[in-house]
Amino acid sequence: MKFINIGYGNMAAANRLIAIVSPDAAPIRRLVQDARDDGRVIDATCGHKTRAVLVTDSEHVILSPLLPETVAARIDGKTEGEDS
């Protein structure tokens, strides 16, 4: 199982992710709110702004302070654009 750093030392299982999206669109905000209401949100932002929303195959929603491009690059094993 491969883990990736999703910001501030938090890790997520790369093989369980099905989507990495920006939190700006209204449907994504609704997805996050519905998951929060159901107790399926994992907030890994450590109090910072959410810049990426990671959706897992277990329907959990992970909030990350990194940009979606940075998370995707870390999954691919690239180190460019790493934040924090």
DSSP file (Angstrom, degrees, kcal/mol; ACC not computed):
  #  RESIDUE AA STRUCTURE BP1 BP2  ACC     N-H-->O    O-->H-N    N-H-->O    O-->H-N    TCO  KAPPA ALPHA  PHI   PSI    X-CA   Y-CA   Z-CA
    1    1 A M              0   0    0      0, 0.0     2,-0.5     0, 0.0    12,-0.0   0.000 360.0 360.0 360.0 131.1    0.0    0.0    0.0
    2    2 A K        -     0   0    0      2,-0.0    12,-3.0    73,-0.0    13,-0.6  -0.850 360.0-161.6-101.3 127.4    1.4    3.4   -1.0
    3    3 A F  E     -A   13   0A   0     -2,-0.5     2,-0.4    10,-0.3    10,-0.2  -0.837   3.1-159.5-105.5 145.7    0.8    6.4    1.2
    4    4 A I  E     -A   12   0A   0      8,-2.5     8,-1.9    -2,-0.4     2,-0.5  -0.938  24.6-113.0-123.1 148.7    1.2   10.0    0.1
    5    5 A N  E     -A   11   0A   0     -2,-0.4     6,-0.3     6,-0.2     3,-0.1  -0.684  28.1-176.9 -78.8 122.9    1.7   13.1    2.1
    6    6 A I  E     -     0   0A   0      4,-2.9    60,-0.6    -2,-0.5     5,-0.2   0.197  60.7 -58.3-107.3  15.0   -1.4   15.3    1.8
    7    7 A G  E >  S+A   10   0A   0      3,-0.6     3,-1.9    57,-0.1    -1,-0.3   0.046 112.5  25.6 119.0 136.6    0.0   18.2    3.9
    8    8 A Y  T 3  S-     0   0    0      1,-0.3     3,-0.1    76,-0.1    76,-0.1   0.811 130.0 -54.3  54.3  37.5    1.4   18.9    7.3
    9    9 A G  T 3  S+     0   0    0      1,-0.3    -1,-0.3    75,-0.1     2,-0.3   0.456 101.7 136.0  81.3   1.0    2.5   15.3    7.8
   10   10 A N  E <   -A    7   0A   0     -3,-1.9    -4,-2.9    34,-0.2    -3,-0.6  -0.608  37.4-157.6 -82.6 143.5   -0.9   13.7    7.1
   11   11 A M  E     -A    5   0A   0     -2,-0.3     2,-0.3    -6,-0.3    -6,-0.2  -0.885  10.9-170.1-123.5 151.5   -0.9   10.7    4.9
   12   12 A A  E     -A    4   0A   0     -8,-1.9    -8,-2.5    -2,-0.3     2,-0.6  -0.981  35.3-104.1-137.2 149.8   -3.6    9.0    2.8
   13   13 A A  E >   -A    3   0A   0     -2,-0.3     3,-1.4   -10,-0.2     4,-0.4  -0.638  27.0-155.1 -75.7 116.3   -3.6    5.7    1.0
   14   14 A A  G >  S+     0   0    0    -12,-3.0     3,-1.0    -2,-0.6    -1,-0.2   0.839  89.9  58.2 -63.7 -34.6   -3.0    6.5   -2.7
   15   15 A N  G 3  S+     0   0    0    -13,-0.6    -1,-0.3     1,-0.2   -12,-0.1   0.580 102.0  56.2 -75.9  -7.0   -4.7    3.3   -4.0
   16   16 A R  G <  S+     0   0    0     -3,-1.4    41,-2.2    40,-0.1     2,-0.3   0.533  84.0 101.7 -97.7  -8.4   -8.0    4.2   -2.2
   17   17 A L  E <   +B   56   0B   0     -3,-1.0    39,-0.2    -4,-0.4     3,-0.1  -0.577  36.8 171.0 -80.6 136.2   -8.4    7.6   -3.9
   18   18 A I  E     +     0   0B   0     37,-3.1     2,-0.3     1,-0.4    38,-0.2   0.568  67.5  16.7-115.0 -17.6  -10.9    7.9   -6.7
   19   19 A A  E     -B   55   0B   0     36,-1.5    36,-2.5     2,-0.0     2,-0.4  -0.985  47.6-165.8-156.4 145.1  -10.9   11.7   -7.2
   20   20 A I  E     +B   54   0B   0     -2,-0.3     2,-0.3    34,-0.2    34,-0.2  -0.962  32.5 165.8-128.8 112.3   -8.9   14.8   -6.4
   21   21 A V  E     -B   53   0B   0     32,-2.7    32,-3.1    -2,-0.4    -2,-0.0  -0.847  40.1-102.6-130.6 161.2  -10.9   17.9   -7.0
   22   22 A S    >   -     0   0    0     -2,-0.3     3,-0.6    30,-0.2    30,-0.2  -0.587  26.0-137.2 -78.4 143.2  -10.9   21.7   -6.2
   23   23 A P  T 3  S+     0   0    0      0, 0.0    -1,-0.1     0, 0.0    29,-0.1   0.382  83.0  90.4 -83.8   6.4  -13.3   22.7   -3.5
   24   24 A D  T 3   +     0   0    0     27,-0.1     2,-0.1     4,-0.1    27,-0.0   0.797  63.3  87.7 -77.2 -29.6  -14.5   25.8   -5.3
   25   25 A A  S <> S-     0   0    0     -3,-0.6     4,-2.1     1,-0.1     3,-0.4  -0.421  79.6-125.6 -76.0 145.5  -17.5   24.4   -7.3
   26   26 A A  H  > S+     0   0    0      1,-0.2     4,-2.3     2,-0.2     5,-0.2   0.872 108.2  55.0 -58.1 -42.0  -20.9   24.3   -5.7
   27   27 A P  H  > S+     0   0    0      0, 0.0     4,-2.1     0, 0.0    -1,-0.2   0.866 109.2  48.6 -62.6 -32.9  -21.4   20.5   -6.2
   28   28 A I  H  > S+     0   0    0     -3,-0.4     4,-2.6     2,-0.2    -2,-0.2   0.896 109.2  52.0 -72.3 -39.6  -18.2   19.8   -4.4
   29   29 A R  H  X S+     0   0    0     -4,-2.1     4,-2.4     2,-0.2    -1,-0.2   0.897 111.0  48.4 -61.6 -39.0  -19.2   22.1   -1.5
   30   30 A R  H  X S+     0   0    0     -4,-2.3     4,-2.9     2,-0.2     5,-0.2   0.908 109.7  52.5 -65.7 -41.4  -22.4   20.1   -1.3
   31   31 A L  H  X S+     0   0    0     -4,-2.1     4,-2.3     1,-0.2    -2,-0.2   0.922 111.4  46.4 -58.6 -45.7  -20.5   16.8   -1.4
   32   32 A V  H  X S+     0   0    0     -4,-2.6     4,-2.5     2,-0.2    -2,-0.2   0.919 113.3  48.6 -64.5 -44.3  -18.3   18.0    1.5
   33   33 A Q  H  X S+     0   0    0     -4,-2.4     4,-2.4     2,-0.2    -2,-0.2   0.906 111.8  49.0 -64.5 -41.6  -21.3   19.3    3.5
   34   34 A D  H  X S+     0   0    0     -4,-2.9     4,-1.6     2,-0.2    -1,-0.2   0.910 113.2  47.3 -63.3 -41.6  -23.2   16.0    3.0
   35   35 A A  H  X>S+     0   0    0     -4,-2.3     5,-3.3    -5,-0.2     4,-0.6   0.882 110.7  52.4 -66.7 -37.6  -20.2   14.0    4.1
   36   36 A R  H ><5S+     0   0    0     -4,-2.5     3,-0.8     1,-0.2    -2,-0.2   0.914 108.4  50.7 -63.8 -41.8  -19.7   16.3    7.1
   37   37 A D  H 3<5S+     0   0    0     -4,-2.4    -1,-0.2     1,-0.2    -2,-0.2   0.841 113.8  45.3 -63.3 -33.5  -23.4   15.7    8.1
   38   38 A D  H 3<5S-     0   0    0     -4,-1.6    -1,-0.2    -5,-0.2    -2,-0.2   0.473 116.1-113.2 -89.5  -3.2  -22.9   11.9    7.8
   39   39 A G  T <<5S+     0   0    0     -3,-0.8    -3,-0.2    -4,-0.6    -2,-0.1   0.788  82.8 120.1  77.4  28.2  -19.5   11.9    9.7
   40   40 A R      < +     0   0    0     -5,-3.3    21,-2.6    -6,-0.1     2,-0.4   0.254  40.5 107.8-107.6  11.1  -17.5   10.9    6.6
   41   41 A V  E     -c   61   0B   0     -6,-0.5     2,-0.6    19,-0.2    21,-0.2  -0.757  47.7-165.3 -94.4 135.0  -15.2   14.0    6.5
   42   42 A I  E     -c   62   0B   0     19,-3.0    21,-2.7    -2,-0.4     2,-0.9  -0.964  11.5-155.2-115.6 110.8  -11.5   13.7    7.4
   43   43 A D  E     +c   63   0B   0     -2,-0.6     3,-0.3    19,-0.2    21,-0.1  -0.770  25.4 163.3 -92.8 105.3  -10.1   17.2    7.9
   44   44 A A        +     0   0    0     19,-1.9   -34,-0.2    -2,-0.9    -1,-0.1   0.048  48.5  99.7-106.3  22.9   -6.4   17.2    7.3
   45   45 A T  S >  S-     0   0    0     19,-0.2     3,-1.6     3,-0.1    -1,-0.2   0.655  75.9-141.8 -85.5 -15.2   -6.0   20.9    6.8
   46   46 A C  T 3  S-     0   0    0     -3,-0.3     3,-0.1     1,-0.3    -2,-0.1   0.862  75.5 -48.3  54.6  37.8   -4.7   21.6   10.4
   47   47 A G  T 3  S+     0   0    0      1,-0.3    -1,-0.3    -4,-0.0     2,-0.1   0.431 114.0 119.1  86.7  -0.6   -6.8   24.8   10.4
   48   48 A H  S <  S-     0   0    0     -3,-1.6    -1,-0.3     1,-0.1    -3,-0.1  -0.395  75.6 -73.3 -91.2 172.7   -5.6   26.1    6.9
   49   49 A K        -     0   0    0     -2,-0.1     2,-0.5    16,-0.1    -1,-0.1  -0.390  47.7-116.4 -66.0 138.4   -7.7   26.7    3.8
   50   50 A T        +     0   0    0      1,-0.2     3,-0.1    -2,-0.1    -1,-0.1  -0.674  41.5 164.7 -76.5 121.6   -9.0   23.7    2.0
   51   51 A R        +     0   0    0     13,-2.5     2,-0.3    -2,-0.5    -1,-0.2   0.560  63.1  31.3-113.5 -15.6   -7.4   23.6   -1.5
   52   52 A A  E     - D   0  64B   0     12,-1.9    12,-2.8    15,-0.2     2,-0.5  -0.999  60.2-153.7-144.3 144.4   -8.1   20.0   -2.5
   53   53 A V  E     -BD  21  63B   0    -32,-3.1   -32,-2.7    -2,-0.3     2,-0.5  -0.981  13.7-159.7-117.4 123.2  -10.9   17.5   -1.8
   54   54 A L  E     -BD  20  62B   0      8,-3.2     8,-3.2    -2,-0.5     2,-0.5  -0.905   2.6-158.6-107.1 126.3  -10.0   13.9   -2.0
   55   55 A V  E     -BD  19  61B   0    -36,-2.5   -37,-3.1    -2,-0.5   -36,-1.5  -0.896  10.8-155.6-106.7 130.7  -12.7   11.3   -2.5
   56   56 A T  E >   -B   17   0B   0      4,-2.5     3,-1.6    -2,-0.5   -39,-0.2  -0.551  30.0-110.5-103.2 168.4  -12.1    7.7   -1.5
   57   57 A D  T 3  S+     0   0    0    -41,-2.2   -40,-0.1     1,-0.3    -1,-0.1   0.641 118.3  60.3 -71.5 -13.4  -13.6    4.5   -2.6
   58   58 A S  T 3  S-     0   0    0    -42,-0.2    -1,-0.3     2,-0.1     3,-0.1   0.260 120.2-109.5 -94.2  11.2  -15.2    4.1    0.9
   59   59 A E  S <  S+     0   0    0     -3,-1.6     2,-0.2     1,-0.3    -2,-0.1   0.608  73.3 140.8  69.3  15.7  -17.1    7.4    0.3
   60   60 A H        -     0   0    0    -19,-0.0    -4,-2.5   -21,-0.0     2,-0.5  -0.595  44.3-142.5 -80.9 152.3  -15.0    9.3    2.8
   61   61 A V  E     -cD  41  55B   0    -21,-2.6   -19,-3.0    -2,-0.2     2,-0.5  -0.978  11.4-161.1-120.1 123.0  -14.0   12.8    1.9
   62   62 A I  E     -cD  42  54B   0     -8,-3.2    -8,-3.2    -2,-0.5     2,-0.5  -0.904   7.0-148.8-108.3 128.6  -10.5   14.1    2.9
   63   63 A L  E     -cD  43  53B   0    -21,-2.7   -19,-1.9    -2,-0.5   -10,-0.2  -0.847  19.1-172.8 -98.1 128.0   -9.8   17.8    3.0
   64   64 A S  E     - D   0  52B   0    -12,-2.8   -13,-2.5    -2,-0.5   -12,-1.9  -0.921  30.0-144.7-123.3 145.5   -6.2   18.8    2.1
   65   65 A P  S    S+     0   0    0      0, 0.0     2,-0.2     0, 0.0   -58,-0.1   0.511  78.1  90.7 -83.1  -3.7   -4.4   22.2    2.3
   66   66 A L  S    S-     0   0    0    -60,-0.6   -15,-0.2   -14,-0.1    -2,-0.2  -0.561  87.1-101.4 -90.4 155.5   -2.4   21.3   -0.9
   67   67 A L     >  -     0   0    0     -2,-0.2     4,-2.0     1,-0.1     3,-0.5  -0.416  31.2-116.3 -68.7 150.0   -3.4   22.1   -4.4
   68   68 A P  H  > S+     0   0    0      0, 0.0     4,-2.5     0, 0.0     5,-0.2   0.868 116.6  55.9 -55.8 -37.0   -4.9   19.2   -6.4
   69   69 A E  H  > S+     0   0    0      1,-0.2     4,-2.2     2,-0.2     5,-0.1   0.870 106.5  50.3 -63.8 -36.6   -2.0   19.4   -8.8
   70   70 A T  H  > S+     0   0    0     -3,-0.5     4,-2.0     2,-0.2    -1,-0.2   0.916 110.8  48.0 -68.1 -43.5    0.4   18.9   -5.9
   71   71 A V  H  X S+     0   0    0     -4,-2.0     4,-1.8     2,-0.2    -2,-0.2   0.921 112.5  49.5 -62.8 -43.7   -1.4   15.9   -4.6
   72   72 A A  H  X S+     0   0    0     -4,-2.5     4,-2.0     1,-0.2    -1,-0.2   0.896 109.3  52.1 -63.0 -40.1   -1.5   14.3   -8.1
   73   73 A A  H  <>S+     0   0    0     -4,-2.2     5,-2.5     1,-0.2     4,-0.4   0.876 107.9  51.9 -64.4 -36.4    2.2   15.0   -8.6
   74   74 A R  H ><5S+     0   0    0     -4,-2.0     3,-0.6     3,-0.2    -1,-0.2   0.854 107.4  52.1 -69.0 -34.0    2.9   13.2   -5.3
   75   75 A I  H 3<5S+     0   0    0     -4,-1.8    -2,-0.2     1,-0.2    -1,-0.2   0.905 109.4  49.9 -65.5 -40.1    0.9   10.2   -6.3
   76   76 A D  T 3<5S-     0   0    0     -4,-2.0    -1,-0.2    -5,-0.1    -2,-0.2   0.551 120.2-112.6 -75.3  -6.7    2.9   10.1   -9.6
   77   77 A G  T < 5S+     0   0    0     -3,-0.6    -3,-0.2    -4,-0.4     2,-0.2   0.551  71.5 137.1  87.8   7.4    6.1   10.2   -7.5
   78   78 A K      < -     0   0    0     -5,-2.5    -1,-0.3    -6,-0.2    -2,-0.1  -0.559  42.6-158.4 -84.3 153.1    7.1   13.7   -8.7
   79   79 A T    >   +     0   0    0     -2,-0.2     3,-1.1    -3,-0.1    -1,-0.1   0.436  52.0 117.2-110.8  -1.8    8.5   16.2   -6.2
   80   80 A E  T 3  S+     0   0    0      1,-0.2    -7,-0.1    -7,-0.1    -2,-0.1  -0.394  77.4  17.0 -69.1 144.0    7.8   19.4   -8.2
   81   81 A G  T 3  S+     0   0    0      1,-0.2     2,-0.3    -2,-0.1    -1,-0.2   0.683  81.9 165.6  74.3  19.4    5.4   21.9   -6.7
   82   82 A E    <   -     0   0    0     -3,-1.1     2,-0.3    -9,-0.1    -1,-0.2  -0.512  17.3-163.0 -73.4 134.1    5.5   20.4   -3.2
   83   83 A D              0   0    0     -2,-0.3   -17,-0.1     1,-0.1   -76,-0.0  -0.861 360.0 360.0-113.2 151.4    4.1   22.7   -0.5
   84   84 A S              0   0    0     -2,-0.3   -76,-0.1   -77,-0.1   -75,-0.1   0.439 360.0 360.0  45.7 360.0    4.6   22.3    3.3
